Amino acid sequence: MEKLKIFVLLFTLLSCSKLWAADYNASIFGIKSNGTTLNTTAIQKAIDHIHEGGGGHLNFYVGRYLTGTIELKSDVHIILHEGAILVGSTNVYDYNIDSPYRSLVYAKNAENISITGLGVIDGQGRQLAYNVLDQVHKGILEDPLKYDRSAKYRPKGICFRECKNVKIEGITIKNAAEWVQMYDQCENLEINNITVDSKAFWNNDGLDIVDCKNVLVTNSFFDASDDAICFKSHDENKMCENVEVRNCVARSSANGIKFGTVTKGGYKNFKIINNKVYDTFRSAITIATPDGGVVDNILVDSLRAYNTGNAIYLRIGARWNKGRKGTMSNVTIRNLYAEIPASKPDAGYEYEGPVEDLPRNVSPASIVGLPGQYISNVTLSNIEIVYPGGSNPKYAFRGIKPSDLDGIPEMESAYPEFSQFKELPAWGFYVRHAQDIKFENVVLTAKEKEYRPAIVFDDVKGAAMSGMEYNSPGGGKKVHKYKSTGIIQKK
């Protein structure tokens, strides 16, 4: 009973401390809202003052607040009220560019921090990226340019490293010069009801969750020129775990929801529930482990995808794994509906996905491991995927003869994307190097006649199929098995 009283007292004190946390208006620190005065030093002074005083709220009201890198510290809560815009400087030297965590808003080892409100963070990323390129071209900054993109100096919008008890709510984040936001090795992260609109330049990932624990992402909208919602693992001794993404909408010129690409530690205990993906160049859901990481206990439920280049891509690779073997098991994808177009799904957006090497007809959903590294225990339940069909064997052909199937390269060290193999021998699902796969109530529809079978199993050990439905003009072969055992088909 005494312990309970102590707990109640501590909880009351904590609640009261939050209720009574000091409130500060940005203007009392000399922070200007005219959009032209550089406020970096003044905003940082405000954050430091609040932090040193035990914490509180820093309120920004209507106006444009120009700044370079600011560091958020423990117990400081930024509130961007409606009409307040935190505007990123377009001068690269106003940022912490010598840090691996260069960003507009930065935090490391901070606790109990938040950015909330109905305001906006605008990174002015396109002009900032062009200015970075200008400095590189002039020889002032050294950067090995690739496709003239310069990844070394462009700052992110938000970058928090090893922080605890983080809340991001209500705000709009737009026009980052690189990834919009990255949370790296953070614990107890809540992101709710935010809007991300960032098509300013290349590498504009909407959200990157890296090796974090206990993450909840809800009720948010992401429109990004790179992966919209992305999970990564940069440390082989860490992993992303206990993550839930619910009631979100994503649009991307890459992948809608993606595990990877860097996957050194891995992912465990994920729930991806009731989300929507549209106008997305690559896959609605990609789960990849090319760098030796572990993928275990992943649930994707009620995902709807419209006008997306691919529905599902599961992949084990061997790229930067340093001899470690990646594993993927216990993945459940259920209640998924996807419509795949014949044309480029992100055509007309400011930054489109690349025009890939062709020829290639529309690719199937795929589950592709490596020889001896099987993707295992995957359940696909209540799935419906609508394809355009109409693949042309005279344009691109992959048959089902042994020589055709053996000719599909493993590509273990390649960047993992659903289109990496070019033409594949199935139009609905291609499953290779996998075991214990379940198909339950899966409907595959091709609008036009297909020369390929609906499903191809290649080196699969155990697949149970029930309630399958194949719809395509002219019928055609439904299932082809090659070097596979234990493929059971039930009505």
GIKA-V535001 format. One record per residue. SS is DSSP state (a for helix, b for strand, c for the rest). Layout:
BEGIN
SS, SS
END
This chain:
BEGIN
c, a, a, a, a, a, a, a, a, a, a, a, a, a, a, a, a, a, a, c, c, b, b, b, b, a, a, a, a, c, c, c, c, b, b, b, b, b, c, a, a, a, a, a, a, a, a, a, a, a, a, a, c, c, c, b, b, b, b, b, c, c, b, b, b, b, b, c, c, b, b, c, c, c, c, b, b, b, b, b, c, c, c, b, b, b, b, b, c, c, c, a, a, a, c, c, c, c, c, c, c, c, b, b, b, b, b, b, c, c, b, b, b, b, b, b, b, c, c, b, b, b, c, c, a, a, a, a, a, a, a, a, a, a, a, a, a, c, c, c, c, c, c, c, c, c, c, c, c, c, c, c, c, c, c, b, b, b, b, b, b, c, c, b, b, b, b, b, b, c, c, b, b, b, c, c, c, c, c, c, b, b, b, b, c, c, b, b, b, b, b, b, c, c, b, b, b, b, c, c, c, c, c, c, c, c, b, b, b, b, c, c, b, b, b, b, b, b, c, c, b, b, b, b, c, c, c, c, b, b, b, b, b, c, c, c, c, c, c, b, b, b, b, b, b, b, c, c, b, b, b, b, c, c, c, c, b, b, b, b, b, b, b, c, c, b, b, b, b, b, b, b, b, b, b, b, b, b, b, b, b, b, b, b, b, b, b, b, b, c, c, c, c, b, b, b, b, b, b, b, b, b, b, b, b, b, b, b, b, b, b, b, b, b, b, b, c, c, c, c, c, c, c, c, c, c, b, b, b, b, b, b, b, b, b, b, b, b, b, c, c, c, c, c, c, c, c, c, c, c, c, c, c, c, c, c, c, c, c, c, c, c, c, c, b, b, b, b, c, b, c, c, b, c, b, b, b, b, b, b, b, b, b, b, b, b, b, b, b, c, c, c, c, c, c, c, c, c, c, c, c, a, a, a, a, a, c, c, c, c, c, c, c, c, c, c, c, c, c, c, c, c, c, c, c, b, b, b, b, b, b, b, b, b, b, b, b, b, b, b, b, b, b, b, b, b, b, b, c, c, c, c, b, b, b, b, b, b, b, b, b, b, b, b, b, b, c, c, b, b, b, b, c, c, c, c, c, c, b, b, b, b, c, c, b, b, b, b, b, c, c
END
